[in-house]
Amino acid sequence: MSVFERLAQVVEREERAVLFTVIEGEPLGAHMLVLEHGERLGAQLPAGLAEQAGELIRGHRNQIIDLDGARVFAEIYAPPPRLLVYGAVDTAESLARLAKQLGWKAIVADARAKFATRERIPSADEIVVAWPEEALARVAPDHATAVVVLTHDDKFDVPALKAALKSSAGYVGAIGSRGTREQRDVRLRESGVTDEEIARIHGPIGLKIGARSPEEIALAILAEIVATRHGHA
C-alpha cells in the first residue's frame, strides 16, 4: 500500500497521523507517514523524526522541522476536536452552536431525557441520554476532547468529573462559583479522586470577560478551551 492510499484511509477512518515531506535537502520530495499508534509507511527518514509524531499530533498544527541539513514539512491529519457537554441546559446549546462554528464536533449528554432533546439542543452533532459514567464511557474522551460539566448538581457533577479525570481529556471544566467548587472538591476526594486530578479541573469555568448570557458564557468557556489547547495560560 502506498503512503497516499494509507493516508486516504486515515482520513476516512478518522485516525491521526503526520505526513512528513522533505522540502529542502535529500531525499527531496520523499514522504513518510507516521500514525499516532506508531505505524510507519514510506521513505526511511531519520528515526528521530518519526518519534516526534505523537508530540506533533498533540500540538495540533503543521510546521517545518530542520533536521540534519534538511527541512521537513510535518502535516497533521486528524478528525475534528470534540466538545462533550454534560448537562443539556441553555448554555449547552450555545456551546454546541459556537463549537461547530470553530469546526469542532459537539456532543451533549444528560441523564434527563426531557432536557436532552433535539428540540432543545438543535446544534449538537450527537445527543446522548445516559448517566455520566455511561456517557463518558461511550464518548471515550482523548487529548483532543474537551469535557464541560454544566449540571450544577453533585449527583451528576461528581461522577461526570471523576470519569473525565480518569480519561485523557485535554480539558475538563465545570460550572459553579469558587464556593461551589470547594464543596464539589470535597465530594470528589470522598469518591477517591486525588488532589492532582482535581487540579486539572478548570473552575470557575471560562475566561473572565464578565459573561452573563448563555452565549457570552459559551464564548468565555470556548475561549479558555482554545487557550488551553494551544498551551496558553
C-alpha positions as a Markdown table, in Angstrom:
| # | Residue | x | y | z |
|---|---|---|---|---|
| 1 | Met | 0.0 | 0.0 | 0.0 |
| 2 | Ser | 1.3 | 3.4 | -0.9 |
| 3 | Val | 1.6 | 6.4 | 1.5 |
| 4 | Phe | -1.2 | 8.2 | -0.1 |
| 5 | Glu | -3.5 | 5.2 | -0.2 |
| 6 | Arg | -2.9 | 4.7 | 3.6 |
| 7 | Leu | -3.4 | 8.5 | 4.1 |
| 8 | Ala | -6.8 | 8.2 | 2.4 |
| 9 | Gln | -7.7 | 5.5 | 5.0 |
| 10 | Val | -6.5 | 7.8 | 7.8 |
| 11 | Val | -8.9 | 10.5 | 6.7 |
| 12 | Glu | -11.8 | 8.0 | 6.1 |
| 13 | Arg | -11.3 | 6.2 | 9.4 |
| 14 | Glu | -10.7 | 9.4 | 11.4 |
| 15 | Glu | -7.3 | 8.3 | 12.6 |
| 16 | Arg | -4.5 | 10.6 | 13.5 |
| 17 | Ala | -1.2 | 10.8 | 11.6 |
| 18 | Val | 1.7 | 13.1 | 10.4 |
| 19 | Leu | 2.8 | 13.2 | 6.8 |
| 20 | Phe | 6.5 | 14.2 | 6.7 |
| 21 | Thr | 7.7 | 15.6 | 3.4 |
| 22 | Val | 11.3 | 16.6 | 2.6 |
| 23 | Ile | 11.1 | 20.1 | 1.1 |
| 24 | Glu | 14.8 | 21.0 | 1.2 |
| 25 | Gly | 17.7 | 18.6 | 1.1 |
| 26 | Glu | 17.9 | 14.9 | 0.4 |
| 27 | Pro | 15.9 | 12.9 | -0.4 |
| 28 | Leu | 13.9 | 15.8 | -1.8 |
| 29 | Gly | 10.2 | 15.2 | -2.1 |
| 30 | Ala | 10.3 | 12.0 | 0.0 |
| 31 | His | 7.3 | 11.2 | 2.1 |
| 32 | Met | 6.9 | 9.3 | 5.4 |
| 33 | Leu | 3.5 | 8.7 | 7.0 |
| 34 | Val | 3.5 | 8.1 | 10.8 |
| 35 | Leu | 0.3 | 7.2 | 12.6 |
| 36 | Glu | -0.4 | 8.1 | 16.2 |
| 37 | His | -0.1 | 4.4 | 17.3 |
| 38 | Gly | 3.3 | 4.1 | 15.6 |
| 39 | Glu | 2.6 | 2.6 | 12.2 |
| 40 | Arg | 5.0 | 3.9 | 9.5 |
| 41 | Leu | 5.0 | 3.9 | 5.7 |
| 42 | Gly | 7.1 | 5.5 | 3.0 |
| 43 | Ala | 10.7 | 6.7 | 3.0 |
| 44 | Gln | 13.0 | 5.8 | 5.8 |
| 45 | Leu | 13.7 | 9.3 | 7.1 |
| 46 | Pro | 15.7 | 9.7 | 10.3 |
| 47 | Ala | 14.2 | 7.8 | 13.2 |
| 48 | Gly | 14.1 | 10.8 | 15.5 |
| 49 | Leu | 11.6 | 12.4 | 13.1 |
| 50 | Ala | 9.1 | 9.6 | 13.5 |
| 51 | Glu | 9.4 | 9.7 | 17.2 |
| 52 | Gln | 8.2 | 13.3 | 17.2 |
| 53 | Ala | 4.8 | 12.3 | 15.7 |
| 54 | Gly | 2.9 | 11.9 | 18.9 |
| 55 | Glu | 4.0 | 15.3 | 20.2 |
| 56 | Leu | 3.3 | 16.9 | 16.8 |
| 57 | Ile | -0.2 | 15.5 | 16.7 |
| 58 | Arg | -0.9 | 16.8 | 20.2 |
| 59 | Gly | 0.4 | 20.2 | 19.1 |
| 60 | His | -2.5 | 20.4 | 16.5 |
| 61 | Arg | -0.5 | 22.4 | 13.9 |
| 62 | Asn | 1.5 | 21.9 | 10.8 |
| 63 | Gln | 5.2 | 23.0 | 11.0 |
| 64 | Ile | 8.6 | 22.9 | 9.3 |
| 65 | Ile | 11.3 | 20.9 | 11.1 |
| 66 | Asp | 15.0 | 21.5 | 10.5 |
| 67 | Leu | 16.8 | 18.1 | 10.6 |
| 68 | Asp | 20.4 | 17.2 | 9.7 |
| 69 | Gly | 20.8 | 19.8 | 6.9 |
| 70 | Ala | 17.3 | 19.1 | 5.5 |
| 71 | Arg | 13.9 | 20.8 | 6.0 |
| 72 | Val | 10.9 | 18.6 | 6.5 |
| 73 | Phe | 7.2 | 19.7 | 6.4 |
| 74 | Ala | 5.1 | 18.0 | 9.0 |
| 75 | Glu | 1.4 | 18.0 | 8.1 |
| 76 | Ile | -1.1 | 16.8 | 10.7 |
| 77 | Tyr | -4.2 | 14.8 | 9.7 |
| 78 | Ala | -6.8 | 14.3 | 12.4 |
| 79 | Pro | -10.6 | 14.3 | 12.9 |
| 80 | Pro | -12.1 | 17.5 | 14.3 |
| 81 | Pro | -11.7 | 18.2 | 18.0 |
| 82 | Arg | -14.6 | 17.2 | 20.2 |
| 83 | Leu | -16.6 | 19.1 | 22.8 |
| 84 | Leu | -18.5 | 16.9 | 25.3 |
| 85 | Val | -21.0 | 18.9 | 27.3 |
| 86 | Tyr | -22.7 | 17.1 | 30.2 |
| 87 | Gly | -25.9 | 18.9 | 31.1 |
| 88 | Ala | -28.5 | 19.9 | 28.5 |
| 89 | Val | -29.1 | 23.4 | 29.8 |
| 90 | Asp | -29.4 | 26.6 | 27.7 |
| 91 | Thr | -25.6 | 27.2 | 27.7 |
| 92 | Ala | -25.1 | 23.7 | 26.2 |
| 93 | Glu | -26.9 | 24.8 | 23.0 |
| 94 | Ser | -24.8 | 27.9 | 22.9 |
| 95 | Leu | -21.7 | 25.9 | 23.3 |
| 96 | Ala | -22.6 | 23.4 | 20.7 |
| 97 | Arg | -23.5 | 26.1 | 18.2 |
| 98 | Leu | -20.3 | 28.0 | 18.7 |
| 99 | Ala | -18.1 | 24.9 | 18.8 |
| 100 | Lys | -19.5 | 23.9 | 15.4 |
| 101 | Gln | -18.5 | 27.3 | 14.0 |
| 102 | Leu | -15.0 | 26.5 | 15.1 |
| 103 | Gly | -15.1 | 23.2 | 13.2 |
| 104 | Trp | -15.4 | 21.1 | 16.3 |
| 105 | Lys | -17.8 | 18.1 | 16.9 |
| 106 | Ala | -20.3 | 18.9 | 19.6 |
| 107 | Ile | -21.8 | 16.2 | 21.8 |
| 108 | Val | -24.3 | 16.9 | 24.5 |
| 109 | Ala | -25.2 | 14.4 | 27.2 |
| 110 | Asp | -27.7 | 14.3 | 30.1 |
| 111 | Ala | -29.5 | 11.6 | 32.1 |
| 112 | Arg | -32.7 | 13.6 | 31.9 |
| 113 | Ala | -34.4 | 12.7 | 28.6 |
| 114 | Lys | -36.8 | 15.6 | 28.8 |
| 115 | Phe | -33.8 | 18.0 | 28.6 |
| 116 | Ala | -31.6 | 16.1 | 26.1 |
| 117 | Thr | -33.7 | 16.6 | 23.1 |
| 118 | Arg | -33.1 | 17.7 | 19.5 |
| 119 | Glu | -35.7 | 20.5 | 20.0 |
| 120 | Arg | -33.7 | 21.9 | 23.0 |
| 121 | Ile | -30.2 | 21.3 | 21.6 |
| 122 | Pro | -30.5 | 21.5 | 17.8 |
| 123 | Ser | -26.8 | 22.4 | 17.2 |
| 124 | Ala | -25.4 | 19.2 | 18.8 |
| 125 | Asp | -23.9 | 16.7 | 16.4 |
| 126 | Glu | -24.8 | 14.0 | 18.8 |
| 127 | Ile | -27.1 | 13.8 | 21.8 |
| 128 | Val | -26.6 | 11.1 | 24.5 |
| 129 | Val | -29.2 | 10.3 | 27.0 |
| 130 | Ala | -27.2 | 8.5 | 29.8 |
| 131 | Trp | -25.9 | 8.8 | 33.3 |
| 132 | Pro | -22.4 | 10.4 | 33.5 |
| 133 | Glu | -20.3 | 7.2 | 33.7 |
| 134 | Glu | -22.1 | 5.7 | 30.7 |
| 135 | Ala | -21.9 | 8.9 | 28.6 |
| 136 | Leu | -18.2 | 9.3 | 29.3 |
| 137 | Ala | -17.5 | 5.7 | 28.5 |
| 138 | Arg | -19.4 | 6.0 | 25.2 |
| 139 | Val | -17.6 | 9.1 | 24.1 |
| 140 | Ala | -14.2 | 8.0 | 25.5 |
| 141 | Pro | -12.5 | 11.4 | 25.7 |
| 142 | Asp | -9.0 | 11.7 | 24.4 |
| 143 | His | -6.4 | 14.5 | 24.3 |
| 144 | Ala | -8.4 | 16.2 | 21.5 |
| 145 | Thr | -11.7 | 16.2 | 23.6 |
| 146 | Ala | -12.8 | 19.0 | 25.9 |
| 147 | Val | -15.3 | 18.0 | 28.7 |
| 148 | Val | -17.6 | 20.6 | 30.2 |
| 149 | Val | -19.9 | 19.8 | 33.1 |
| 150 | Leu | -22.9 | 22.2 | 33.4 |
| 151 | Thr | -25.3 | 20.2 | 35.6 |
| 152 | His | -24.5 | 22.0 | 38.9 |
| 153 | Asp | -25.7 | 19.0 | 40.9 |
| 154 | Asp | -23.5 | 16.6 | 42.8 |
| 155 | Lys | -25.3 | 13.5 | 41.7 |
| 156 | Phe | -24.2 | 14.4 | 38.1 |
| 157 | Asp | -21.2 | 16.6 | 38.6 |
| 158 | Val | -19.1 | 14.2 | 40.8 |
| 159 | Pro | -19.4 | 11.1 | 38.6 |
| 160 | Ala | -19.1 | 13.1 | 35.4 |
| 161 | Leu | -15.9 | 14.9 | 36.6 |
| 162 | Lys | -14.5 | 11.7 | 38.1 |
| 163 | Ala | -14.9 | 9.9 | 34.8 |
| 164 | Ala | -13.5 | 12.8 | 32.8 |
| 165 | Leu | -10.4 | 13.0 | 35.1 |
| 166 | Lys | -9.8 | 9.3 | 34.6 |
| 167 | Ser | -9.7 | 9.9 | 30.9 |
| 168 | Ser | -7.0 | 11.7 | 28.8 |
| 169 | Ala | -9.3 | 14.6 | 28.0 |
| 170 | Gly | -7.4 | 17.7 | 27.0 |
| 171 | Tyr | -9.6 | 20.0 | 29.0 |
| 172 | Val | -12.0 | 19.4 | 31.9 |
| 173 | Gly | -14.2 | 22.2 | 33.3 |
| 174 | Ala | -17.2 | 22.6 | 35.5 |
| 175 | Ile | -19.6 | 25.5 | 36.1 |
| 176 | Gly | -20.0 | 27.0 | 39.5 |
| 177 | Ser | -18.7 | 29.6 | 41.9 |
| 178 | Arg | -15.5 | 29.2 | 44.0 |
| 179 | Gly | -17.6 | 28.1 | 46.9 |
| 180 | Thr | -19.4 | 25.5 | 44.8 |
| 181 | Arg | -16.1 | 24.2 | 43.6 |
| 182 | Glu | -14.7 | 23.9 | 47.1 |
| 183 | Gln | -17.7 | 21.8 | 48.2 |
| 184 | Arg | -17.5 | 19.8 | 45.0 |
| 185 | Asp | -13.8 | 19.1 | 45.5 |
| 186 | Val | -14.6 | 17.6 | 48.9 |
| 187 | Arg | -17.1 | 15.2 | 47.3 |
| 188 | Leu | -14.6 | 14.3 | 44.7 |
| 189 | Arg | -12.0 | 13.5 | 47.3 |
| 190 | Glu | -14.5 | 11.4 | 49.1 |
| 191 | Ser | -15.1 | 9.4 | 45.9 |
| 192 | Gly | -11.4 | 8.7 | 45.5 |
| 193 | Val | -10.3 | 11.5 | 43.2 |
| 194 | Thr | -6.7 | 12.7 | 44.0 |
| 195 | Asp | -5.7 | 16.3 | 44.5 |
| 196 | Glu | -3.5 | 16.0 | 41.4 |
| 197 | Glu | -6.5 | 15.0 | 39.4 |
| 198 | Ile | -8.7 | 17.7 | 40.9 |
| 199 | Ala | -6.1 | 20.3 | 39.9 |
| 200 | Arg | -7.0 | 19.5 | 36.3 |
| 201 | Ile | -10.5 | 21.0 | 36.6 |
| 202 | His | -11.0 | 24.5 | 35.3 |
| 203 | Gly | -13.4 | 26.3 | 37.6 |
| 204 | Pro | -14.9 | 28.7 | 37.9 |
| 205 | Ile | -15.1 | 27.9 | 34.2 |
| 206 | Gly | -14.2 | 30.2 | 31.3 |
| 207 | Leu | -12.1 | 33.3 | 30.9 |
| 208 | Lys | -13.1 | 36.3 | 33.0 |
| 209 | Ile | -14.9 | 38.5 | 30.5 |
| 210 | Gly | -17.9 | 39.4 | 32.6 |
| 211 | Ala | -20.1 | 36.9 | 30.7 |
| 212 | Arg | -23.8 | 36.8 | 31.7 |
| 213 | Ser | -25.9 | 35.4 | 28.9 |
| 214 | Pro | -25.7 | 31.8 | 27.8 |
| 215 | Glu | -24.0 | 33.0 | 24.6 |
| 216 | Glu | -21.4 | 35.0 | 26.5 |
| 217 | Ile | -20.7 | 32.2 | 28.9 |
| 218 | Ala | -20.2 | 29.8 | 26.0 |
| 219 | Leu | -17.8 | 32.3 | 24.4 |
| 220 | Ala | -15.8 | 32.5 | 27.7 |
| 221 | Ile | -15.7 | 28.7 | 28.0 |
| 222 | Leu | -14.6 | 28.0 | 24.5 |
| 223 | Ala | -12.0 | 30.8 | 24.6 |
| 224 | Glu | -10.5 | 29.1 | 27.7 |
| 225 | Ile | -10.6 | 25.7 | 25.9 |
| 226 | Val | -8.8 | 27.1 | 22.9 |
| 227 | Ala | -6.2 | 28.8 | 25.1 |
| 228 | Thr | -5.6 | 25.5 | 27.0 |
| 229 | Arg | -5.5 | 23.5 | 23.7 |
| 230 | His | -2.7 | 25.7 | 22.4 |
| 231 | Gly | -0.7 | 25.9 | 25.6 |
| 232 | His | -1.6 | 29.4 | 26.7 |
| 233 | Ala | -2.3 | 30.3 | 30.4 |
